[in-house]
Amino acid sequence: MKVSKLALTLITALVLLGNAMGAHAQSTSGGITAPLPDLKGREIIVVTAQDYMPLTFVDAKSHQAVGLEYELIGNICLRLNCKITYKVAAWDGMIAAVNQKQYDIGMDGISITDDRKKQVDFSAPYTTITEKFLVRAGEKDFTDKKSFAANPKLKIGAQAGTSGYYTALDILGIKDGDKSDRLVFYNDFGLSVQALLTGDVDTVISDVASGRGYIGANAGKLQLLDENLSSDSLGFMFPQGSDLVAPINAALAAMKADGYLGYLENKWFFLFNPGPDAAGAPQLPAVATAAATAKP
């Protein structure tokens, strides 16, 4: 009986300790725990284009800004004790704006590349994604990049400066800045998918998670081809020399250790079902996620 009471006391103490830690989650390294940095309520300005389902987009039914990256950065700030102000801007020019310190953090399903590292700093990767051809259901004109390149009538929809754009250049055998009738530019990823649906282009290069999202939002109208075109690590970007990189990386490491990052990947990459109304959602001002304290 004494042992049971002692055990109960210890369990209660551990629970209370865990609750007291709250936002100040622990990072784990070699079995030794250390407190995460405390940003003491610091305001963090985060920018996104809100155009990359299921990472960052506007839900058509609720008109809420949602996605894996919203939940991820929100929980990071919960752990680090900071407050988020969200801003919405077009992808075109976002890297330059972050470089010029107009924003503290950029997120939009951003691939970590050596060229981008010349302009901005990156967090550690939070996930790795594979890119494929997103096509209309029943596509018969091509099955892979070789057969796509061989057919001069086929067109790719792309956003300038994205990893999909550079993959498209490689497939078409052209250089950055070259003009091609086979490469059609759009201001955001959602518009390129709409162009695919209407037949203005024949494919869009999409990561698997985003492709599944648009397939779910357009039941029976889209599919991903089998061939893997590229593999990219995604992360958050910062102005060069930002003092936020280290604490964000510490929070990401803690999330990997405690399973929260795996939970988000499972939720948004595999369980998320956008429904038929998700495509073409209006671009509305971002709102706070449950995990973040965002200012209007």
N, C-alpha and C positions, 0 to 999 in steps of 0.2 A: 504494500500500500504506500509506503514511504517512497519507494522507487517511482511509482506511478505519479505521485504528486510532484516529485522532483523533475521527472521528465516533462510533465505538463507545464511546470514553471519555466523550464528551459525553452520549450517550444513557444510559449507565450512571449518570452523575452526576445526570441529570434524574430517572431512576427512583428513585434513592436519596433524592433531595430530596423527591420526591412521597410516598414511603413515610414519610419522617421527619416530614412535616407531619401525616400521619394524621388525628387528630381535629380538628386546627386547620386546617380547610379554608379556602380563600381566597374572598373575595367579589370580584366584578368590577364595575368602573364605568368606562366610557369607556376600556376597554383597560388600566386600571391596577389591579393586584391589591393587596389589603390583607388582612392577617390578620384572621380572625374573632376576636371577643372570647373570652377564656379565663375561664370561670367557676370554674376551679380546683377542680373536683370537687364543686361545690355540689350539695346535695340539692334536687330539685324535686319537689313533690307535685302530681301530675296526677290529676284526677278525670274520670270518664266514666260514662255510664249503660250502656255496652256493649250498646246496643239498636238500632244503626243500621247494618245491613249495607249496603255492604261497608266502611264507615268504621271502625266499632268494634263488635265483637260477639264472642261465644264460639262457636268451632267445635265442633259437636256430636260429631264423631269424636275429635278430639284433646283437647277440653276446654281448649284454649288460647285466650286472648284475642288476637284478630288483627284485621287491617284496615288500611286505608290510613293512618288517623291514628296507629295504634300504630307503624307503620314510620316515618311522617313525624316524629313527635316523638322517637322513638328515635334516628333519624339526626341530628336537630337537636342532641340532647344529646351525641351522639358528636362532632360537629363543635365544639361549644362547651365540651366537657369538663365535663359535669355528670352527676349520677346521678338516676335517676327512681324515685320511689316512687308506684305506682299505687293509687288509691282508686276504689271503685265506689259510686255514689250515684244515686238516682232523678233524672231530669231535673227534675221538679217541685221547686223549691227550690234547684237548682244555681246559678243566677245569683246568688241572695241569698247563698249560702254562699261563692262566690268573692268577692263584694263585701265580705263580712265577713272575708276573708283566711283562711278555713279551708283553702283550697287555693291553690296558686300559679298553676295553669293549669287551665282547663276545656276539654274537647273532647268533642263528641258530634254532629258534623255541624252546627255552630252557625252560623246565619245572622247576618251583621253588619247590625244595624239601628240606626237613630237612637234608638229607645226604649231598646234595651239599652245603648247607649253612655252613657246617663244613670246606669247602675249599675256598669258594668264597662268596662275598656279592651279593645281588640281588637288582634290582630296584623294585619299586611297580609293580604289574602285569599290563600289558597293555591289556591283553585279557584272556579269559578262553576258553579252547577248550575241545571237547569231542572226545575220541578215539573209533574207531570201527574197525571191521575186513574189510580190503580191499581184495577183492577176484576177481577171474575171473568171467565174466558175465555168468549167468546160473549155478552157483555153486549149486550142489545138495548133496554133501557129508556131509555137516554140515550147521547148521543155527545159532548156538550160541556157547558160550564157553563150555557148557556142552557136546554138541554133538561133538565138535572139540576134546576135551580132551579124549572122549571115543573111538576115532578112531586112533589107533596107526600108521596108514599109513600117516597121515596128518602132514605136516611140516610148521613151521613159519620161515619167513626170518626176521632178525633183525640186528640192530647195537648194539654192546656192550655198556652198560652204558647209553642207552636212556630210556625214560619212556616206550616206546613200548617193549623194552627188558624186563624190570621188570614186565610189564603186562603179557608178554609171560611166564615168569617164574611162575607167579601165576597160569596161566591157565594150564600149564603143571605139576604143583605141584613139581617143582624142585627148588634148591637153587642156588644163584649166584655162579658161578664157576663150577657147576656140568656139566658134559658132557651129551648131549642127541642127539640122531639121529634125533630128531624132531625139533631141533633148529639149523638153518643155519645162519652163520654170514656173513655180507657184510660190506664193508668199508664205504659206504654211502647209504642213503635212496633210491636214484634213482636206484642203482644197485639191491637192494632188490625188487623193483617194476619190473624191467626187468626180474628178476628170476621168479617172479610170472607170468608174461606174457608168459614166455617160459615153464612154468610147473615144474620148479625145486623146487619151494615151492608152498604151497597151499593157503597161506595168508600172508599178512603183516599188522601189526597193525598201523593204521594211524589216525591222527586227521581228522575231517570232512573236514576242509578247504583244507588241502593237498590232501586228497582223492579225493575231487571234481576236483582239479587241474589235477591229473593224469587220472581221468575218462575222463575229457575234452580232454586231450592230446592223449587218446587212445579210441576214440569213439567206443562204442559198445563192448569193450573188458573187462571192469572192472566195478565193482559195490561195494557199501558199504552195509554190512548187517545191520539189524535194531538195534541189541543189542548195548547199550552203555557199553563199557568196563571200562572206567575210565574218570575222568575229571581233567584237569590240568590247572593251571595258568601259563602263559608265561611271561618272563621278560628278561631284560638284566643282564649279570653278570659282576662283577668287582673284582679286587684284594681286599682282605679283608682290610678294613679301607680306601677305596678309597674316596677322597673328591669329586668325581663326582656323587656319589649316590644322594645326596641332590638336586643339581641343575637338574639332570635328572628327578628326581621325581617331582620337581616343574614344569618342562616343560610338563611332562605327565599329571599332574593335570590340567594345563592350556588347554591342548589339549582336555581333556575330557569335560572341561567347555565350550569351544568354538565350539565343534562339530567336530574338525578335526580328532580325533581318530575314531569317528563313521563313518566319510567319508571314511577313509582308510579301515576299516573293511568291509563296504559295497562294496567298489571298488574291493578288493582282495578276499573276501570270497564269494561274491554273483554275482558280475558283471564280474569278470575276466573269460575270455575264452581263454585258452592257445593255442587251435588249435592242429592239429595232429602232428605238428613238434616239440612240446615242450619237449616231453619225450626224455631222453637220450642226452640232450644238453651237449656239451663239457664243461669241466671245464676250463674257461678262467679267466685271471686276472680281478678282480672287477674294475668297473669304477664308477665315481661319479654319483649320482643321481642329478636331477635338483636342488634339495633343498640343497645339500651339496657342500662344496668346498673341493674336494678330490685331493690329490697329486698323480701323476702317480707312 
